[in-house]
Amino acid sequence: MKPGKMITLEGVEGAGKSTQLAMLVDYLRQQRIPVIATREPGGTALGEQVRSLLLDERISITPETELLLLFAAREQHLQTVIKPALIQGQWVVCDRFIDASYAYQSGGRRIDSLRIRQLEDWVLAGFKADLTLLFDLPVEVGFKRIAERGKDRIEQEDMAFFERVRTTYLARAESQSSRIKIIDASQPLDVVATHVQTCLDALISAG
């Protein structure tokens, strides 16, 4: 059986990842491609519990503890959900993955990226997504989009934090342009979706 492909979605708050993920999954199903949608942190019973802890604004968590919890959840997710699905020929669409750790914990939290690379080497052991869609837009625009909803622990960080996150994402996209494709998320929904579908068509055609 031919292995499936993994697609990850990244971006700062308010970039519209959740909406595009649902549309992306529908598009793949229209192409008769078996696909599952998942997320990080989360994707497993353990991961969802970790997610609740990490996003709880009532809990104080050090940057290092945050990083280690994320990778613990990622190991469980990778071994029990992602890899088995890919082996079975399913495509996996994941809301955030390893790039988020570099953007948020290294860029935002200012943890040495070498620490994250050590964890990546251990947990992922060379595993990478086939395609990463980076939904990019100015931080202030994202802030306006989420202004009406309640903010979790991460979303309560200041503008400077998210500027560092965005800068790190864009730097990774520049250095890994064959995998990470930048999507201008400030455009109308249908325009963004069309750009996403173009990226998907290229991946499908590549086999």
SEDREN-698512 format. One line per 10 residues: their letters; for each residue x, y, z of N, C-alpha, C. Coordinates in nm, 2 decimals. Atoms other than C-alpha are relative to their C-alpha. Example, Ala and Ser with C-alpha at 12.3 -4.5 7.8 and 13.67 -1.06 7.14 Angstrom:
BEGIN
AS = 0.09,-0.12,0.00,1.23,-0.45,0.78,0.09,0.12,0.00  -0.09,-0.11,0.00,1.37,-0.11,0.71,-0.08,0.11,0.08
END
This chain:
BEGIN
MKPGKMITLE = 0.08,-0.12,0.00,0.00,0.00,0.00,0.09,0.12,0.00  -0.07,-0.12,0.01,0.12,0.34,-0.09,-0.02,0.09,0.12  0.01,-0.09,-0.12,0.20,0.56,0.22,-0.08,0.13,-0.03  0.07,-0.13,0.01,-0.01,0.87,0.28,0.09,0.11,0.01  -0.08,-0.13,-0.01,0.11,1.23,0.28,-0.04,0.07,0.13  0.04,-0.08,-0.12,0.12,1.46,0.58,0.01,0.15,-0.04  0.01,-0.15,0.02,0.02,1.83,0.55,-0.02,0.07,0.13  0.02,-0.07,-0.13,0.06,2.07,0.84,-0.04,0.15,-0.03  0.05,-0.14,0.02,-0.10,2.41,0.88,0.06,0.08,0.12  -0.06,-0.08,-0.10,0.08,2.69,1.07,-0.04,0.15,-0.02
GVEGAGKSTQ = 0.03,-0.14,0.00,0.04,3.06,1.15,-0.04,0.06,0.13  0.04,-0.07,-0.12,-0.03,3.32,1.41,-0.15,0.00,0.03  0.14,0.00,-0.03,-0.36,3.36,1.59,-0.08,0.09,-0.10  0.08,-0.08,0.09,-0.64,3.49,1.37,0.02,-0.02,-0.15  -0.04,0.02,0.14,-0.49,3.35,1.05,-0.10,-0.08,-0.08  0.10,0.07,0.07,-0.79,3.14,0.97,0.03,-0.15,-0.03  -0.05,0.14,0.03,-0.62,2.79,0.99,-0.12,-0.09,0.02  0.11,0.10,-0.02,-0.93,2.61,1.13,-0.10,0.00,-0.11  0.10,0.00,0.12,-1.16,2.73,0.85,0.07,-0.06,-0.12  -0.07,0.05,0.12,-0.90,2.65,0.58,0.02,-0.15,0.02
LAMLVDYLRQ = -0.02,0.14,-0.02,-0.83,2.31,0.74,-0.12,-0.08,-0.04  0.13,0.07,0.03,-1.20,2.21,0.71,-0.02,0.00,-0.15  0.02,-0.01,0.14,-1.21,2.33,0.35,0.11,-0.09,-0.08  -0.10,0.08,0.06,-0.88,2.15,0.27,-0.03,-0.15,0.01  0.04,0.14,-0.02,-1.00,1.82,0.41,-0.11,-0.04,-0.10  0.11,0.02,0.10,-1.32,1.85,0.20,0.05,-0.01,-0.14  -0.05,0.00,0.13,-1.12,1.92,-0.11,0.07,-0.13,-0.03  -0.07,0.13,0.02,-0.90,1.61,-0.06,-0.10,-0.11,-0.01  0.10,0.10,0.01,-1.21,1.40,-0.01,-0.07,0.00,-0.13  0.06,-0.01,0.13,-1.35,1.53,-0.33,0.09,-0.06,-0.11
QRIPVIATRE = -0.10,0.06,0.09,-1.03,1.40,-0.50,0.01,-0.15,0.04  0.00,0.14,-0.05,-1.11,1.06,-0.33,0.13,-0.04,0.07  -0.12,0.03,-0.08,-0.81,1.08,-0.11,-0.04,-0.03,0.15  0.04,0.02,-0.14,-0.86,0.92,0.24,0.08,0.09,0.09  -0.07,-0.10,-0.08,-0.77,1.18,0.50,-0.06,0.01,0.14  0.05,-0.03,-0.14,-0.79,1.24,0.87,0.06,0.14,0.04  -0.04,-0.13,-0.06,-0.77,1.58,1.05,0.04,-0.01,0.14  -0.04,0.00,-0.14,-0.59,1.63,1.38,0.07,0.13,0.03  -0.06,-0.13,-0.04,-0.41,1.90,1.58,0.10,-0.02,0.11  -0.10,0.00,-0.10,-0.13,1.98,1.81,-0.01,0.14,0.08
PGGTALGEQV = 0.01,0.12,-0.08,-0.13,2.00,2.10,-0.13,-0.07,0.00  0.13,0.07,0.00,-0.39,1.73,2.10,0.01,-0.13,-0.09  -0.01,0.11,0.09,-0.48,1.45,1.86,-0.02,-0.14,0.07  0.02,0.13,-0.07,-0.49,1.18,2.13,-0.06,0.04,0.14  0.05,-0.03,-0.13,-0.65,1.15,2.47,0.10,0.07,0.09  -0.11,-0.06,-0.08,-0.32,1.23,2.64,0.02,0.14,-0.05  -0.03,-0.13,0.06,-0.26,1.52,2.40,-0.10,0.10,0.03  0.10,-0.10,-0.03,-0.59,1.68,2.46,0.00,0.04,0.15  -0.02,-0.04,-0.15,-0.53,1.67,2.84,0.12,0.10,0.01  -0.12,-0.09,0.00,-0.19,1.84,2.78,-0.05,0.13,-0.06
RSLLLDERIS = 0.05,-0.13,0.06,-0.37,2.10,2.55,-0.07,0.08,0.11  0.08,-0.07,-0.10,-0.61,2.18,2.83,0.09,0.07,0.10  -0.09,-0.06,-0.09,-0.32,2.24,3.07,0.07,0.12,-0.06  -0.08,-0.11,0.07,-0.12,2.45,2.82,-0.08,0.13,-0.03  0.08,-0.12,0.04,-0.40,2.68,2.73,-0.08,0.06,0.12  0.07,-0.04,-0.12,-0.54,2.72,3.08,0.06,0.13,0.06  -0.05,-0.13,-0.04,-0.49,3.09,3.17,0.02,0.01,0.15  -0.02,0.00,-0.14,-0.51,3.00,3.54,0.12,-0.06,0.05  -0.12,0.08,-0.03,-0.20,2.79,3.53,0.13,0.07,-0.04  -0.13,-0.06,0.03,0.15,2.93,3.55,0.10,-0.11,-0.05
ITPETELLLL = -0.08,0.11,0.05,0.39,2.72,3.33,0.13,0.07,-0.05  -0.13,-0.06,0.05,0.76,2.79,3.27,0.02,-0.04,-0.15  -0.03,0.03,0.15,0.88,2.80,2.90,0.05,-0.14,-0.02  -0.06,0.13,0.01,1.08,2.49,2.95,-0.10,-0.11,0.02  0.11,0.10,-0.03,0.79,2.29,3.10,-0.09,0.00,-0.12  0.09,-0.01,0.11,0.57,2.41,2.82,0.06,-0.08,-0.12  -0.07,0.06,0.11,0.82,2.29,2.56,0.00,-0.15,0.02  -0.01,0.14,-0.02,0.86,1.95,2.72,-0.14,-0.07,0.00  0.13,0.05,0.00,0.49,1.90,2.76,-0.05,-0.02,-0.15  0.03,0.00,0.14,0.44,1.98,2.39,0.06,-0.12,-0.07
FAAREQHLQT = -0.07,0.11,0.07,0.70,1.72,2.28,-0.05,-0.13,0.06  0.05,0.12,-0.06,0.56,1.46,2.52,-0.13,-0.04,-0.08  0.12,0.02,0.08,0.22,1.50,2.35,0.03,-0.03,-0.14  -0.03,0.03,0.14,0.38,1.50,2.01,0.05,-0.14,-0.02  -0.05,0.14,0.01,0.56,1.17,2.07,-0.12,-0.10,0.00  0.12,0.08,0.00,0.22,1.01,2.16,-0.08,0.01,-0.13  0.08,-0.03,0.12,0.05,1.17,1.87,0.07,-0.06,-0.13  -0.08,0.05,0.11,0.32,1.07,1.62,-0.01,-0.15,-0.01  -0.01,0.14,0.00,0.34,0.71,1.73,-0.13,-0.07,-0.01  0.13,0.07,-0.01,-0.03,0.63,1.79,-0.10,0.05,-0.10
VIKPALIQGQ = 0.10,-0.05,0.09,-0.21,0.84,1.53,0.06,0.03,-0.14  -0.05,-0.04,0.13,0.00,1.00,1.26,0.07,-0.11,-0.08  -0.07,0.10,0.07,0.24,0.73,1.16,-0.09,-0.12,-0.04  0.09,0.11,0.04,-0.02,0.45,1.17,-0.09,0.04,-0.12  0.09,-0.04,0.10,-0.25,0.65,0.95,0.07,0.01,-0.14  -0.08,-0.02,0.13,0.02,0.73,0.69,0.04,-0.14,-0.05  -0.03,0.13,0.04,0.12,0.36,0.68,-0.12,-0.07,-0.07  0.12,0.06,0.06,-0.24,0.27,0.60,-0.04,0.07,-0.12  0.03,-0.07,0.12,-0.23,0.51,0.31,-0.09,0.12,0.01  0.08,-0.12,-0.02,-0.43,0.79,0.47,0.09,0.12,-0.01
WVVCDRFIDA = -0.07,-0.13,-0.01,-0.33,1.15,0.43,-0.04,0.06,0.14  0.03,-0.06,-0.13,-0.30,1.34,0.76,0.02,0.15,-0.01  0.00,-0.15,0.00,-0.38,1.71,0.79,0.00,0.04,0.15  -0.02,-0.03,-0.14,-0.25,1.85,1.12,0.01,0.16,0.02  -0.01,-0.15,-0.04,-0.32,2.20,1.27,0.11,0.01,0.10  -0.13,-0.02,-0.07,0.03,2.29,1.39,0.08,-0.13,0.02  -0.09,0.11,-0.02,0.33,2.06,1.42,0.14,0.06,0.04  -0.13,-0.04,-0.05,0.71,2.10,1.47,0.03,0.15,-0.02  -0.03,-0.14,0.03,0.73,2.45,1.31,-0.05,0.09,0.11  0.06,-0.08,-0.11,0.51,2.58,1.59,0.09,0.01,0.12
SYAYQSGGRR = -0.09,0.00,-0.11,0.76,2.48,1.85,0.11,0.10,-0.02  -0.10,-0.10,0.03,1.03,2.68,1.68,-0.05,0.14,0.01  0.06,-0.14,0.00,0.80,2.98,1.63,-0.04,0.05,0.14  0.05,-0.04,-0.13,0.64,2.99,1.97,0.09,-0.02,0.12  -0.09,0.02,-0.12,0.89,2.84,2.21,0.14,0.05,-0.02  -0.13,-0.06,0.02,1.21,2.95,2.04,-0.02,0.15,-0.03  0.02,-0.14,0.04,1.09,3.27,1.87,-0.08,0.08,0.11  0.08,-0.07,-0.10,0.82,3.37,2.12,0.05,0.00,0.14  -0.05,0.02,-0.14,0.96,3.23,2.45,0.15,0.02,0.01  -0.14,-0.02,0.00,1.32,3.28,2.34,0.08,-0.12,0.06
IDSLRIRQLE = -0.08,0.12,-0.03,1.43,2.92,2.42,0.10,-0.02,-0.11  -0.11,0.03,0.10,1.76,2.83,2.25,-0.06,-0.10,-0.10  0.05,0.09,0.10,1.66,2.67,1.92,0.07,-0.13,0.00  -0.07,0.12,0.00,1.93,2.41,1.97,-0.07,-0.10,0.10  0.08,0.09,-0.10,1.72,2.27,2.27,-0.11,-0.07,-0.08  0.11,0.05,0.08,1.43,2.23,2.03,0.05,-0.10,-0.10  -0.05,0.09,0.10,1.64,2.07,1.77,0.04,-0.14,0.06  -0.03,0.13,-0.07,1.76,1.81,2.02,-0.12,-0.08,0.02  0.13,0.07,-0.02,1.40,1.72,2.10,-0.05,-0.05,-0.13  0.05,0.04,0.13,1.31,1.72,1.74,0.08,-0.13,-0.05
DWVLAGFKAD = -0.08,0.11,0.04,1.60,1.48,1.66,-0.04,-0.13,0.07  0.04,0.11,-0.08,1.49,1.25,1.94,-0.14,-0.05,-0.03  0.14,0.04,0.02,1.11,1.25,1.89,-0.03,-0.03,-0.15  0.04,0.01,0.14,1.08,1.30,1.51,0.10,-0.09,-0.07  -0.10,0.09,0.06,1.40,1.12,1.42,0.00,0.01,-0.16  0.00,-0.03,0.15,1.40,1.28,1.07,-0.13,0.00,-0.07  0.14,-0.01,0.05,1.02,1.26,1.02,-0.03,0.14,-0.03  0.04,-0.14,0.04,0.89,1.57,0.83,-0.13,-0.01,-0.08  0.13,-0.01,0.08,0.56,1.68,0.68,0.04,0.01,-0.15  -0.02,-0.01,0.14,0.53,1.66,0.30,-0.02,0.14,-0.05
LTLLFDLPVE = 0.04,-0.13,0.04,0.38,2.00,0.28,-0.04,0.08,0.13  0.05,-0.09,-0.11,0.34,2.29,0.53,-0.05,0.13,-0.06  0.06,-0.13,0.05,0.11,2.58,0.46,0.00,0.10,0.12  -0.01,-0.10,-0.10,0.20,2.89,0.65,-0.09,0.12,-0.03  0.10,-0.10,0.02,-0.10,3.12,0.68,0.05,0.13,0.07  -0.07,-0.12,-0.05,0.07,3.46,0.72,-0.09,0.13,-0.01  0.06,-0.13,0.00,-0.08,3.80,0.81,0.06,0.08,0.11  -0.05,-0.09,-0.10,0.02,4.11,1.01,-0.06,-0.04,0.14  0.04,0.04,-0.13,0.00,4.04,1.38,-0.12,0.09,0.05  0.11,-0.08,-0.04,-0.23,4.34,1.44,-0.13,-0.04,-0.06
VGFKRIAERG = 0.13,0.05,0.06,-0.48,4.20,1.19,-0.05,-0.12,0.07  0.04,0.12,-0.08,-0.48,3.87,1.37,-0.06,0.03,0.13  0.05,-0.05,-0.13,-0.54,4.05,1.70,-0.14,0.05,-0.02  0.13,-0.06,0.02,-0.84,4.23,1.56,-0.10,-0.12,-0.03  0.09,0.11,0.03,-0.99,3.90,1.43,-0.04,-0.08,0.12  0.03,0.08,-0.12,-0.97,3.73,1.77,-0.05,0.09,0.11  0.03,-0.10,-0.11,-1.07,4.04,1.97,-0.13,-0.04,0.07  0.13,0.02,-0.05,-1.43,3.92,2.02,-0.01,-0.13,0.08  0.01,0.12,-0.07,-1.35,3.58,2.16,0.09,0.00,0.13  -0.08,0.02,-0.12,-1.21,3.47,2.50,0.14,-0.05,-0.04
KDRIEQEDMA = -0.14,0.04,0.03,-0.83,3.44,2.49,0.06,-0.10,0.10  -0.06,0.10,-0.09,-0.64,3.14,2.62,0.13,0.05,0.05  -0.12,-0.05,-0.06,-0.31,3.15,2.80,0.10,0.05,-0.10  -0.10,-0.04,0.10,-0.10,3.17,2.48,-0.05,0.13,-0.07  0.05,-0.12,0.07,-0.33,3.43,2.31,0.01,0.13,0.09  -0.01,-0.12,-0.08,-0.29,3.66,2.61,0.14,0.06,0.00  -0.14,-0.06,0.02,0.08,3.72,2.52,-0.02,0.14,-0.07  0.01,-0.13,0.06,0.16,4.07,2.40,0.04,0.00,-0.15  -0.02,-0.02,0.15,0.21,4.20,2.04,0.15,-0.04,-0.03  -0.14,0.03,0.02,0.59,4.17,2.07,0.03,-0.15,-0.01
FFERVRTTYL = -0.01,0.14,0.00,0.56,3.80,2.15,-0.04,-0.06,-0.14  0.05,0.06,0.13,0.36,3.73,1.83,0.07,0.06,-0.12  -0.09,-0.05,0.11,0.58,3.95,1.62,0.12,-0.09,-0.01  -0.11,0.10,0.00,0.87,3.72,1.72,-0.04,-0.13,-0.06  0.06,0.12,0.05,0.65,3.42,1.64,0.00,0.01,-0.15  0.02,-0.01,0.15,0.57,3.55,1.29,0.14,0.01,-0.07  -0.13,-0.02,0.06,0.93,3.65,1.22,0.07,-0.14,-0.01  -0.06,0.13,0.00,1.05,3.30,1.31,-0.07,-0.09,-0.10  0.07,0.07,0.11,0.78,3.14,1.09,0.05,0.03,-0.14  -0.04,-0.05,0.13,0.88,3.35,0.80,0.15,-0.04,-0.03
ARAESQSSRI = -0.14,0.04,0.02,1.25,3.27,0.85,0.01,-0.15,-0.03  0.00,0.14,0.03,1.18,2.90,0.85,-0.06,-0.03,-0.14  0.05,0.01,0.13,0.97,2.94,0.54,0.10,0.03,-0.11  -0.11,-0.04,0.10,1.26,3.11,0.36,0.11,-0.11,-0.01  -0.11,0.10,0.00,1.51,2.84,0.46,-0.05,-0.13,-0.04  0.05,0.13,0.04,1.28,2.55,0.38,-0.12,0.02,-0.10  0.10,-0.04,0.10,1.09,2.68,0.08,-0.06,-0.11,-0.08  0.05,0.12,0.07,1.05,2.34,-0.08,-0.12,-0.06,0.08  0.10,0.06,-0.08,0.83,2.23,0.21,-0.10,0.10,0.05  0.09,-0.10,-0.06,0.68,2.55,0.36,-0.04,0.10,-0.11
KIIDASQPLD = 0.06,-0.10,0.10,0.45,2.75,0.13,-0.07,0.11,0.08  0.06,-0.12,-0.07,0.35,3.10,0.25,-0.14,0.03,-0.07  0.13,-0.04,0.05,-0.02,3.18,0.21,-0.04,0.13,0.06  0.04,-0.13,-0.04,-0.13,3.54,0.23,-0.14,-0.01,0.06  0.13,0.02,-0.06,-0.41,3.50,0.49,-0.08,0.13,0.02  0.08,-0.13,0.00,-0.51,3.87,0.47,-0.10,0.01,-0.11  0.08,-0.01,0.12,-0.68,3.80,0.14,-0.14,-0.06,0.03  0.13,0.06,-0.02,-1.05,3.70,0.11,0.00,-0.15,0.01  0.01,0.14,-0.03,-1.15,3.35,0.22,0.02,-0.09,-0.13  0.00,0.08,0.12,-1.21,3.22,-0.14,0.14,0.01,-0.07
VVATHVQTCL = -0.13,-0.02,0.06,-0.88,3.36,-0.26,0.11,-0.09,0.07  -0.09,0.08,-0.08,-0.69,3.19,0.02,-0.02,-0.15,-0.03  0.03,0.14,0.03,-0.87,2.86,-0.05,0.05,-0.04,-0.13  -0.05,0.03,0.13,-0.78,2.88,-0.41,0.16,-0.02,0.00  -0.14,0.02,-0.02,-0.41,2.92,-0.32,0.03,-0.13,0.06  -0.02,0.13,-0.06,-0.43,2.63,-0.09,-0.02,-0.12,-0.09  0.03,0.11,0.10,-0.59,2.41,-0.36,0.11,-0.01,-0.10  -0.12,0.01,0.10,-0.30,2.50,-0.60,0.11,-0.07,0.06  -0.11,0.07,-0.07,-0.05,2.38,-0.34,-0.04,-0.15,0.01  0.04,0.14,-0.01,-0.25,2.06,-0.29,0.01,-0.07,-0.13
DALISAG = -0.01,0.06,0.13,-0.28,1.99,-0.66,0.14,-0.03,-0.04  -0.14,0.03,0.03,0.10,2.01,-0.69,0.05,-0.12,0.08  -0.04,0.12,-0.09,0.14,1.76,-0.40,-0.06,-0.12,-0.06  0.07,0.11,0.05,-0.12,1.53,-0.55,0.07,-0.05,-0.13  -0.06,0.03,0.13,0.05,1.55,-0.90,0.14,-0.07,0.02  -0.14,0.06,-0.03,0.39,1.47,-0.74,0.00,-0.14,0.04  0.02,0.14,-0.04,0.25,1.14,-0.63,0.04,-0.02,0.15
END
